Amino acid sequence: MALGSVVWRCPVCRRNASERFCNHPKASWSIVYYVDGKARWKQAGRNKGDAQALLSRINSDLIRGSYREVAPIRFCELADKFLRQDADVLLKPSTAEYYRERLKALLPIFGDLLTTGITLERVKEFRASALETGHNPSTVNKNVGALRRILNTGVELRHIASNPLVSLRRVPERKRTMDFLTPVEMVLLFRHSGEPYRAIFMIAALAGLREGEVLGLGRDDVDWHNNEIRVRQSLVWYQDKEGRRVWKLTTPKSAASVRRVPLSKELNETLQQHLLTAHENPHDLVFCTKQGTPLDPGNVVRREFKPALARAGLRSVRFHDLRHSFVAMLLELDVNLKVIQELVGHASIQTTMDIYGHLLPETKQQAAQRISHALQQASINRND
């Protein structure tokens, strides 16, 4: 028979109580339940409701026969297991580095806690504190999302019975205003850019490739016969386990990102001119350093892209905004949205709409106008 209790425990007072009675920081609610006649204790945090819910879940599992013992470990140990067994094995190097970056914010708060001590209330307090101190809601959501993913590994490895964050909702984020260059501004940028960087900027702005896709472009990926670029790989820079900055050629962002993009006349001529004087390299890349190694995207932006914008008298935009500029130009030219989706490598047309739909403010109005025009034409034809 499954029995249990919720008890307030304090290491300072050294007393147990059925009701909370002290405010010592290390005091919290714990639950006691029985497995095969033996008492089991679990710390459940400072919210009595969370403790009662945990006890209820365990009792339900005991009744159904699905209960399993867990072996709590410190969160820093779980994070290390997640990186070694999941992130470094299953994920792309850039994604693994993303989780390492998130852990810089998580470990100071949760690192020494046992996995069973990471409760919904504690995570909500962490989130509220981060927002109060001015952290961007997007950053806070990313940190909590990484914590949720790592706790899922804890469930799989039986270091925690269930993930307390499964139902935690994201905080509303401030939508970032998209910026892009007009065709006139693109021309100014190109004129004030030196080689080989002018070719790099042109590929991003006139073919819509992501930064890693441009810098990872192989010579064989330029199909001169069909006048197009084959996007088949991407260059990623990341920090390895020893903290060294290293690079790797990997597959593009998603399966849909593997695509073919036609070359405009201007881009074709620029690429041909660039390859006449480009450095040879063992990786057969279109763009590389004098030593034959891949270009570092941080250096490209800091040393070349931003100064070129300044020389052209243009506002500061992100390198990724060149891709947005490509899409904005196509929309202005009334190119079919399905075609745009395929050119930029989105998995679905809904993704394209979600990102760029606001650039079509007149669409609904135009639809209504076309209906009116069709009805007027029908009326005229009938009268004739």
N, C-alpha and C positions, 0 to 999 in steps of 0.2 A: 504494500500500500504506500502511495506517495504522500509524504507529509513534509512540512517545512514551515519556516518562519522568516520574517523580515526583522532584522535587528540593527539598531544603531550602535556602532562600535567605535571606541576612541582609545588610541594607544597612550594618550596622556592621562585621561581619567581612569583608564583601565577598568571600565565598566561596560556592560552591555545593557541596552534598554530597548523596550518596544516602541518608545517614542523618542524623537530627537530632543536632546537636552543641553548640548554644548556646541560651541562654535570653533573648536580647535580645527585648524586647516587640514590635519591629517585624518580627522574623524569622517566616517561615511557609513552609509547603509550597507549591510552585508546580508546574505541569505544563507540559511542552513537548511539542508534537505538530506534525505537518507537514501542510500543505495546499498542494497543487500544488508540492511540493518546498521550500516555505518554512516555516521554524520559527515556531510561534505559542506565546507564553507566556501563562499565566493564573495568577493568584494563587488559591490554594485553601484558605487558612486554616491553622490549627495542628494540625489532625487529619489524620494521614497517610491514614487510611481514607477520609475525605471526598475527599481529593485523588485517591486511586486510583479511587474511584467516579466522580468527574468525568471523569477520563481515559478510563475504560471507556465512559462514555456518549458522549463525543465520538468515540471510535474506532468505536463501533457506528454512530453517525450518519454517519461518513465512509464506512464500508463500505456502508451502505444508500443513500448518496447524499442523505441528508436533512439533512446538516450545514448550518448557516447561521452566518455570522459575526455576532458581536454587538459593539455599541459601548458599552462600559461608561461610565456617568456616575456622579456622586456621588448618594448616596441623597437628599440634600436637593433636587437637581434633579429626580429622578424623582418625589418627593413633590409638587413644584410642578406637574409635568405631570399627575399623577393628579388633583389638585384641580381644575385648569383644564379638562382634557379629559374626565374621567370624573365626578368627584363633583359639580361644579357644573352639569354638563350632563345627567347621567342620574339623579341621586339627588334626593330631596327636600331642601330647605334644611336641615332639622333633621338629616338623615343626613349631609350634607356637613359640618355643624358638628361632628358626632360624630367624624368623621375628623380634623378640625382639632384637636380636643381630644386625641385619641390621639397625634397627632404631637408634642405638647408633651413627651411622655415618650420618644418614639422619636428625634427629631432630635438631642438632646444625645448620644446613644449612637451612632447610625448615620449621622447627617447628613453627615459628611465622608468616609465610606467609599464606595468604588466599589461599584456593584451586585454585581460579581463577588466582592467581599470579604465580603459578607454570607452567611456559611456557617451550616449547621445548628448546628455547635458554638458559634459566636459567639452565636447567638440563644438557645441553651440556657443559656449562661453569663449572658446578660442576664436571662433568666427566673429562674434560680436566685438571682442577686443581688437581684432585686426581691423575691422571696419571703423571702429571709433578712433583708432590711431592713424587713419587716413589711407589705409591700403586700398588699392583698386578692387572693386567687387569681382572683376574678372580674375584677378590674381588669387583672391580668397577662394573663389569657386574651384580654381585649378588645384590649389593646395588641398582642399577638402576632397576633391575628386581623386587625387593621388592617395590620400589617406584611406579612402573607401576601397580603392583597388588593392592596396597593400593588406588591408584587413580581410579582403576576400581570400588572399593567400593564407592568412592566418586561420580562416575557417577550413580551408582545404587541408592544412597541415595539423589541424586539431589543436591549435594554440588558443582558439576562442570558439565558443559554441555557435555563435551567430554574429553577423555583422550588424552593429547597432546603427549604421548609417544608411541602410538600404532604403529607407523612406525619407531621408533628409532632402529637402528641396533646395535648389540653388537660389541664391539671393539675386534679385533683379540687377542686371548690368546696364551701365550707360552705353548706349549704342554709339560706336565710333563712327564719326563722319568720314565717308570715303572720299579720298582725293584722287584726282587724275589729271594728266596733262592733256591739253587740247592738241590737235595736229600742228598748229602754229608753234606751240610751246615745245612739242617734240622736236621739230626742226631746229629750234634754237638750241636745245640740249645737244643734239647731234653735232651741230656746227661748232660747239664749244667743248667737244670731247675729243681727246686724242686716241690714237689706236694703241692697243686693240680694243679699248674700252667703248669706243663708239659702236663697234660691231656688237659688243655685249648688250649695250643699252638698246640697240635697234632690234635685236632678237627678242628681248623682253617686251618692247613696246609695239612691235610690228608682227610678232608671232605669238605673243601671250605666254611664253614659257616662264616657269618659276625660276628663281635665282639658281637653285641647285641643278635644275634641268639645263640651264644655259651653260653653267660652268662645268657640267658633266658631259657636255655634248662631244661625241666622238666624231672623228673625221668621216668614218663610214656611215654616220647618221645623217649626213647631208647627201641627199639623193639628187644629184644633178640631172639625171635622166628624166625623173618625174617632177623636178623642180619643187622639192619639198624637204622638210626636216622630219626625221623619224625620232620621236621622243621615246627612248628605251631605257635610259639610266639617269641617275641623279647623283650629284656630288654632295656628300654630307661631311661636315667637320664635327667632331665631338671629343669629349674628354674620356680617355680610357681609364681602366681601373687604377692605374698608377698616377693619374692626374695629368697625363701628357695630352696635348692637343694633336689629334691624328685625323686622317681623312679616309674615306672609303667610297667607292662607286657602288651604288645600290639601285634597286628598282625604284621607279617613281612612286609618288605618294599613294596611288591606288591603281587597281587594274585599269580603270577608265583613263588614267593619266598616260598610259601607253597609247600613243596616237601618232598621226601624221598631220603636219601643219604645212600648208603651201607657202612658198616663198614669194614675196612681192618682188617686183623688178629691182627696186632699190636695195632690198635686203640681199638678193642674189648677187648683185654687183659688189656690194660691200664685203660679203663673205668670200667671194672669189679673190678680191684684192687682198684681204687679210691673210688668206692661206698661202699667198705667194711669198710672204715674208714671215710667216708664223714659225715659232721655234719648234724643232722636232722634239718629240718626247716619247718615252717608252710606253706611255699609256694611250698614245694615239688620240689625244684630246685636241679639240679645236683651239682652246685657250689654255695657256700654261705660263709659268714664269720662265725667266731666262735659263733657270736650272732644269727646266723640264718637269717641274712639279705642278700640281693643280693650284689654281688661284684661291686665296683665302677670301671668302665673301666679305668678311669684316673689313679687310684691307681695301677691297674693291669699292665698298660704299664710302669708307672714311677718307681714303686718299684720292679717289677718282670721281665717284658719283656726286657726292655733296659739293666738292669744289667746282665741278662742271655746271651744276645747277646755279651756283653763285656767280660764275663767270657769265652765264646766260641771263642773269638778272631774274631768275625764277625763284619762287618760294621753295622751301625745303619740303620734299616729299619722300616717302619711303621707296626703296627699290621695288618692292612689291606693287607699288602704285603704277608702275609701268605696265604691269599685267592688267590692272584695272583700266588704264588708259586705252589699251588694246580693245577691251570689251566695250568701253564707252564709245569709241570710234565706230565699231561695228554696229552698235545700236543706233547711233546717229545716222548711219548709212542704211538703216532699216533692214539689216541682215536678219534672217530667220533665227529665232531664239534656239531652235534645235541645232542649227549649224554652229552657233556660238558655243553651246554646251559641248559639242564634240571637239571643237577647236581648242578649248581651254581644258578639256579632260575632266569634266565633272561627271560623277556617277549617275546623276539624274538631272532632268531639266528643272526639277523643283529646287535643287541646290543653286542652279544658275538664277532662278527667279528670286530666291531668298536673298542672294547677295546683290543682284543688280536690278531687281524689280523696281526699286525707287527711282532708277534712271529713266523709267517709262511713265512719268506722271500724267501724260496725256492719253494713255491707252484706253481707259474707260470712257473718257469723253469722246475719243475718236470712234469707239465702238457705237456709242449712241448716235453720233453724227452719221455714221455709215448706215445705220438702221433707218434713220430719217431719209437719207438720200435714196435708199433702196425703195422705200414706200412711195416717195415722190416720183421716182422713175416708173414704178408700177402704175401709179395713178395716171401719169402722162400717157403711157402706152395704151392703157385702157380707153382713155378719151379719144386717142387717135383711131 
